[in-house]
Amino acid sequence: MKRFMNSGTAILLLILLISNFVNGGLRDPRTYFFNMLLSLPGIVIGLSFHEFAHAWTSWKLGDPTPKNQGRVTLNPAAHFDPFGFLALMFCGFGWGIPVEIDNRYYKHPRRDELLVSVAGVAMNLLIAVVLSFVTHFYMGSTGYYQMDLNTVPGLIMTILIQAIIINITLLVFNIIPLPPLDGFGIITEIFNLRKKSWYYDFYSKGNIILILLLIVGAVNGIISPLISIIYKALLYGVIL
């Protein structure tokens, strides 16, 4: 994901946050924040590994920029954007500090930028798959199959499931073909959109368009079924 925040985006993000609360996001504050606490491991892993994948891929393709900026690391501090973190906690989507790249170092700029764009979402898919196997192994070894918050095994199950869902959410959200998301970066390279007359004007308005779609619920209506399908395919597919 490229740079996301500006003053207009911040205002719209605040509107989205207020809308979530008005619609019942904090109906039970204690339960809500406890669930957020259980989501933290998944958020830390999902955002850190996503941005690391972008940085590592660009570096391996010959671009020293991410390495020079200290981004080729799994240290969460190198990748966390406070606004993106809060957005994921309270709005259901989020982002890390975007990885800066310089495509002049690439041997095949379009192909290599495509690989860098794909790397982040591919990493989230890989994490979701690995955690599905871990969850299956945990259930098999403990005989515990319930997300009961009153027991230690239940808490562990909840943390694992939350981490799977968060990584699937990051995957699905980021493949939306709107700037500044990875999905738009992917189709930009596939169809060479930078040559289109409308590209840069559309790109500059992309974050506002995206948040407006989030406010009216259009994005959630699209990604929620996809998240559910992938979650069931991963977890139940692994179990079977």
N, C-alpha and C positions, 0 to 999 in steps of 0.2 A: 504493500500500500504506500502511495506517495503521501506527501504532506496533506493533512486533513483539516487542521484547525485554522480558522481565522475568526474575526469578530462576528460575522454573519452566521458562521457555523456554530459558534459558541452560543449565540442567542437561540438558534433553532434547537440545539442540543438541550438547553435549559428548558425550553417549551416541551420537548419530548419527555424529559425527566419529570416535570410537573404533571404532564398528562398521565404518565405511568402511575404516579402517586395518587392522583385524583381517581383513577380507574381501579384503585384497590391495591396498589403495589405495597402500601404500608398499612393494610387493614389490621395486621397482627405484627407490629414492629419487632417484637422479641423473636418470633419464629422467622421472620424475614431476614433479620440480621444474623441469626444463627445459621440459616441456610447459606447466606453469603459467606460466612466463615468457613463452612464446609466446602464451598466452591473455590476458595482461595488456591489450594494446591493445583487444581485444574486450570485456573486462570494463569497462575505463574508459569506452569509448564507450557500451556498452549501459546501464550504470547511470546515467551522467551524462545521457544524452539522454532516458532514460525519466523520470527525475525532473524534468528541465527541461520536458518536454512537459506533465506535470501542472501545474507552476508557471505556465508561459506561458499555458496554456489557462484556468486559474482567473483569472489576471490580466486576460486579454482579455475575460473574462466579467464583469468589474467588481470583482473581489476584489483589493484592494491588498496583502493579507497576504503572499503569496509574494514580491512585489516588495520589500516593506518588510523581509523577512527575508533578502534577498539570494539568493533561489532562482531568479530568472529569469535564469539564466546557464548557460553550458556549462562553466564552470570545475568540474572534478571535485571540488575541495576543498569546494565548497558542498553536494555531494550524497552524499559517501562516508560510509557507516556502517561502522566497522571490523569489527563482527561480521558485517554483511551481506556485506562484501567477502571476509572469510575463509571464510564459508559458501559463497560462490560458488566460491572457489578450491578448497576441500577437500571440500565436500559436494554440489556439483553444482547448487545453487540459491542465490540471494542477493537482497539488497535494498539500496537506498540509504536515506539519511535521508528519512523520509516528509515530503511537502509538506503543511504545515498550510494549511487553507482556512477561510473563514468564509462559509457559504452565505447569510448574511443580506444579502450584497451582490448576490446573483444575482437577476435579474429572474424567472427560472423555475427555482427551486431544484432540483427533481427532474431536469429536463432537463439543467440545467447541471452538476450533480454527476455525472450519467451521462456527459456529455461529458468531464469531467475524469478520470473513471475509465478511459474508453476511450483517452484521449490517450496514456498511457504505453505500453500494449501496441501501439497503432497506430504509435507511433514505432519500437519494436523491429522491427515488421514492415517498415516503410519502410527502416530501416537494412539489414535482411537482404536486401531486394530490391535496394537500391542496391549493396551489396557483391557480390551475385550477378552483377550487370552488370559491376562492376569486375573480378571474378575471370574472367569470360568474356573481357573485353577483354584482361586480362593474359595469359591463355593464348593468345589469338589473336595478340597482338603479339610474344610471346616464343617461341611454339611449345612452351612448357613445360607439361606436364600432370601432373607427379608431385610428391607431397609428400615430397621427399627432403631430410632435415634436414642432409645433408652438403654442400649447395650453397645459394648465396644465392637463386637463383630458387625452390628448393624450400622454403626458410624463409619467403619471402614468400607462397608459395602456402599454406603451413601456417597462417600468421598470418591470412590472408584467410578460409580455411575455418573456422578456430577462431572468428573473429569472427562469421561467419554463424551457426554452430551456437549460440554463446552468446546471440545476439540472438533466435534462434528459441526457445531454452530459456527466456529471460526472458519471451517472449511467451506460450508455452504454460503455463509455471508460474503466471504471474500471472493467467491467465484461469480457473484452478481456482476454482469457486464456494464458497470457504471463506474466512472472515475470517482475517487482515486483508488478503487479496489483492484485486486489482482486480476479479477475476471476481465476488466477492461484492458489491463496491460496485455493479457493473453490474446484477446481478439485484435488489439492494436497491432501486434506483431504478425499475427496470422494473415490479416487483411491489409496490412500496411496502411493503417488509418491516418498516420501523420501526414500523408499526402493529400488528405481530404481537406477542402477549404473550411469546413465547419469544425475540424478537430480541436484546435486550441481554444476556441471560444466555448465549445461544449465542455472541454476538460476543466476550464476555469470555473464553470458553474456546477460541476458534477457533485461536489459535496453537499451543496444546497439542495439540489434535486434529490439526492439520496435521503437526506434527513426529512425532507417534506414527504417523501414516500413512506418513510418510517412513521412519521406522525399520523398519517391517514391510515396506517395499517396495511398498506399494499405489500410492503416487503415481508412482513410477518406472515401474511396470507400465502405467500409463495414459498418462503423458506421453511416454515413450520412442518408442512407435510414432507418435505425432502429430508429434514432432520429426523423425523419419525421413521421414515422408510430406511434411511441409512443406519440409524440406531438399531432397529429391529433386525436388519440384515446382518449387522456386525455381531450383536450380542447373541441372538438366537441362532445365527449361522454358526458361530463358534461353538455354542453349546451343543448343537446337533452334530 
